């Protein structure tokens, strides 16, 4: 008789912790996702559960954890059946799983699992049994985002077609090297969305032309096709599958960006407007403080892409300025604004 113990319906709140020396992980934030609902069931007489993935039995060695809540399933059998590559990292003494833009790692005896570049806990640590690493069945649900059904002597894992959502916006940060890293859109600080990039992430122009990551610049308009699953961190993070980039016809080949508040606004007799922005540099070569002059070609928009007006450029207004690398040597440097995004007032 089969008892359904999971339908990805119960949400819990766990704490994601920054591990000492762990690179590429977000800072500690609350994280929420769906987990199996552990019904009270009798363990099989011989103590062994079988593991079935997408309808096919892949192992018969799963077992109930000593906590009486988690069924421990063989990691390699699970991952391989779901199409993940499995690699031992001798430096960190952990097992790494990768599939496209998705990546995670587990370590024996440590209840910390990587999801969307954050560390989460599941209430049960990986175990090494008879030379094989086992993880709780909640790992398949929370980390691999699969559907898990527990029976009296079986654990069934089903990975349906990935569910995606498309978010439109503009690039406010990019850090991609050798096909891995992240792109940030629609905000800085705690705002916007962080899109995690993997080797299988596709980046292309609107006409379908394949692009390189060096073709993606700050301020460019994009459509991001990404996973529906994302962290509850600020900003949230998710896996990026495809980035469609609108390449502007007239823009600096190297774009810089500054996000902050307007310290001062000057309006010349001929109508020219210059804004003094002080805040955060959006790249290593951008300026934390800059004066930008608007011209006839400057795009002046809101965070949602609607047209803004020069009347909205007042002292204390929150803006993101995008500009080329040609700046004066004054303090602060002065340049020409390619795009100014007017943000909502801080709450």
N, C-alpha and C positions, 0 to 999 in steps of 0.2 A: 504494500500500500504506500502511495506517495503522499507526503505532506509538503505543501508549498511553504517554504520558510523565507522566501524573498520575492518581492515583486518590485524592488527598488522603491519602496514606499515609505519607509521610516527614516526620518532625517535626524541626525544627532549632531551635536556641536563638539568638536575636538579642538585642541590647541596645537597649532603648528609651531615647532620650535627650531630656532636656528642652531645648527650643529657646529661646534667649534671646528674650524678648518674646512667646512663644507663650502665649496665655491659654487656660484651660479644659483644660489637659493635665495628666495625672498626672505625678508625679515619676519620675525614672529608675528603672526596674525591669526585670528580665528578663522576656522575653515569648516564648511558644512557640506555634507554629501549624503547620499543614500547608502544604507548598509543592510545586510540581511537581518531579518527578524528571526531571532533564535527561539524556535518553539521548543517546548520540553518534549523530547522524544527518547525512546529507548535506543541505546546503541546496539548495533548488530551483535549477535552472539559471539562471533569470533573477533570482535573489536575492529574489523576492517571495513572501510567504506570504499566503494569504487568511485572513480572520477570520470565523468563523461563530459566531453567538450563538443558542443554543436551536434549532439546526438550520438557521438561515437565514444565508447569507453576507451580511455587512454591509460588508466592505471587502476590497480585494485588495492593500493597500499595506504590510502588515506585513513586517518584515525582521529578520535576525539581528543582534544587537548585536555590537560589535567584540570583546567578551569571549568570543564563541563559545558562550555558554550561554543567553542570554535572547533570545527573540523579542520585538521591540518592536511593540506593537499600538496602533492609534489610540485615544486616550482617549475622545474625544467619541463616536465610533461605538460603542465598547464600552459606555460608560455609558448612552447614549440607548437602546440596544437592551435594556439590563437595567432600564430604567425610572427611571434616576436623572436628576435635573435637573443641568445643568452651568452653572456661573456663574464668570465671571472676577472675581477680587478684585484690583482695581488697587492697593489699599493694601499688600497682602502680595505682590503680583505672583505670584499662584498661582491654580490652578483648583480650585474647590470642587464636590464632588459631594454631593447630598443625596437621600435616599429614606426617608421616614418618620423613624424615630429614628436612622437611620444617616447619618453624615456623615464625609467625609474630604476632604483637600486635597493637592494635589501642586504642586511648583514645579520648573521647568526646571533641570536640572543639580544638583539637591539630592536625594541618596539618603536622604530622610526622608519617611515616609508616615504619615498619621494613622490610627490604628485604636483605637477605644474610648477616645478622648481621650489616647492615648499616641502617641509617635513611634517608628516601627520602621524598620529598614533592610532593603533587599531585595538589595543587592549590585549594583544598577544604577539610575542616576538617570534621571528623565524626560528626553526629548530633544525638541527642536523641529526638525522636518523638513518642509520645504516648507510652512511656515506652520501645521503641525498638531503638537499635542503627542502624543508616544508614551510609553507606559509598558511595563515588562517584563511578560510574560504571568504572572509570579508575582504581580503586583499583583491580578489577577483572582482568584487563589486565596487569597492571604494576607489581603488587605484586603477584597475584596468577597465572600469566602467562597464562590466558585463552583467548579465542577469544570472542570478544564482538561485537554484532551487534545491533544497535539502530534503532527502527522503530518509526512510529508516535505515537504509544501508547504501545510499548513493548521494553523491553531490553532482548536480548537473550545472554546467556553466555554458551560457549561450551568449555569444557576442553578435548582436544584430548589426546591420549596416550603421555606420557612424552617423549620428545626428549632428547636423551643422546649422549654423546661423550666419548670416552675412551682416557685417557692421560697416557702415560707411563713415569716412572721416578724413582726417589729415594727420600726417606723420609728425610726432613731437619728439621722437627718439629712435635711434637705430643702433644696434650693437650686434652685428652678425659677422662671424669669422669662420671660414671654412664650412659654410653651410649651416652653422649652428649659432644660436644666440637669441635675440629678441628684438621685436619692433614695438614701439609704443605709439598709440594713436589717441587723439582727442583730449589731451590733457597732460599736466605735469603734477608733481607732488602726489597727492592721494587721488587725483582725478584721472580719467581716461581708462585705457585698457592695454594691458601688456600681452602681446602675442608671442608665444614661444615658437621659435623656428627650429626645424629639424632638417636632416638631409633630403627628405622627400617633400618638403614644402616647396610649392611652385610659386614663382614670382614672374608676372608677365604684364605686358601692356594691354590696353583695351582692345587692340586688334589681334591679340593672341600671341604677339611676338614675345619669345622668352627673354627675360631680362636677367641681368646680374644684380646682386645686392648693392653694388656700387652705383647702380642706376637709380636707386631709391634715395631721395633726398628729403631733408626736413621741409615740412610745409606742403609736400605733394599730397594731392587728394588720392585716396585709395578705397577699394572695397576689399574687406578682409573676410574670407570664408574660414570660419573657425569652429572648434568644438562647442557644443552647447554647455558642456561641463566646464565650470570655472571656479576658481577659489573665491572665497568671500573676503579676501584681503583687500586692502586699499592701496593701490588700484587692484582690481581683480586680474587674474592671469588665466590664460587658456592656450590650447594648442592651435597653431595656425596651419591650415592646410593649403590655402591659396591666397595670394595677395595680387590684386589687380590694380595696376598703377596708372593714373592719368598723367601722362608726361606733358608738361606745359610747353608751349611753343617758344615762349620767351622767358627764360629763367636763368639765373646764374648756374653754372655747371657745378659749383660747390655752394651749398646753401648753409647759412648759419642761422641760429635761432636764440632768442632770449625771451623768457617768460617772467612776468613780474607785474609791477604796478607802475603807472605813469607818475613820475616825479614832477614833471613840468611839461607844459605845452606852449609852444610859441607859434604865432601866426603872423606871417610877413604881410607887407602891404599888397603884394601881388597874389595873396591868397594861399601861398605855400604853408603847409603845416609841418612842424617838427615836434616829435614826441621824445621825451627822455624816459627810457625804460630802465628800471633797476630791479634785479631779481636773480634768476637762475640761468646759467649758460646751458644750452641744450646739447652741446657737443664739446669736445676737447678744444676746438679752435673757435668756439663761439664766445661772446662777451657776456659777463654777468651784468654789465651796465653799458648802455649804448644810446645814442641819439639817432633817430631815424627820420628822414625827411620823406614825406609822401609826394609822389608825382602822379601824372595822369595815368600811368600804368599800374600803380599800386592797387592790389586787391584789398578791399576793406570789407571784412565779413564778420558774422557772428560765429559762435562755436558750432552752430547747427548749419552753417553754410549760407545763411541768408545775408543779403546785402546790408552793411552797416553804413553809418554816416559819420562825417568828421565831427559832428556835434557830440558824438558819444566819446570822443577822445578828450577826457578831462582829467585833471589831477586826481589820483587815487583809483582810477579805473584799472581793472585787471585786463591785461592784454598779452598776446604772444606775438612777437615780431620776428619775421623771417627776412633775411637780407643776404646779399653777396659778401664776399671777403674783401672787397675794396672799401677800406675805412681810412679815415684820417688818423693821424698819430696823436690827436688831442685826447684829453681825459675829461669825460668819457669820449671814445671814438665816435665819429659821425659817419653815417652811411645812408643809403637809399633803401627804403622799405619795399620789398617785393610783395609781401603780404602782411597784413595786420589782422589778427583775430581778436575781436572784442569778446571777453568772457563775462559771464554773469557776475554780479557783485557777490563778494564772499558772504556766507551766511553768518 
